[in-house]
């Protein structure tokens, strides 16, 4: 079997409302799908992390840099392909967009391998440790509103996420330490005393500001404090983890096994959040997962993007071994964006219907059982949203 063509599809639409996190506001949702075609008619799908103009730049890397390196190669030789691409791009990007671009191609190659074998991805990896996974809902994005209005909105939205059946809720912060604590208090009011909630800072704090917010989160019994400081700041992560009781999480902006080795060895993470569509694809995710477990660091995958990324993560969460195991083991969760996302809800020929599953089962989502990723994008939907 030979790879005959690699195509990037960058999809975009205007969101019904402007949403924000600690770094910026945004008005559009985008997704970057990668399609790998073969001479035997088997097609694989993958996805690259990165919105907007980043997706357009990654499309050029996929089609103009990676494609010429791998045309004619056997798509089943995915590890050979991974290392050929990585070694030839090493001088130009061991992290960032080249790795995001490689991720989408690698995921598509695993989809092809599953389709050829007639097996779902979790079977190729070694089997499902769980038939379904708990799902947490993130929302509570920043908006152009006074903090009192935003706090009231966060209280209502947090309660709505809980009532929709999600097992936990995650909020954004980023107004500054004092207002951010007010927002976190508003979320705790919304979900009540027992329910689990998490706080995502998207690396907006200095270490001392992160301590201020983190101490308040301890009082509020938040479950984790995500990306409190810059991803490069391993010392800040280590100091926060040593000094705070709230779990410190992060890693979505780290790439490859060498980046992850340094991050894990710095001992700054209670919970690791690898992003399979960015760090190097499924091949590299499995190596990073092994590294995390070698450090006894539990993993909750970072999930962003379309239904292709969600399906990939469902497969990986099924195949994640329990750490450390037990009668009532610690479980990973699927991250689920509760804001408007047509690329997740409308993209597939057979939708995952996660919201309906969560409502029906009390917060869980089944693992797709079809070959490969177990999902098939609808080409009419791709044509409708594709930008050139
Ligand atoms: Ca995050």
Boltz pocket constraint, residues with backbone or C-beta under 6 A from the ligand:
constraints:
  - pocket:
      binder: B
      contacts: [[A, 200], [A, 202], [A, 226], [A, 227], [A, 252]]
      max_distance: 6.0
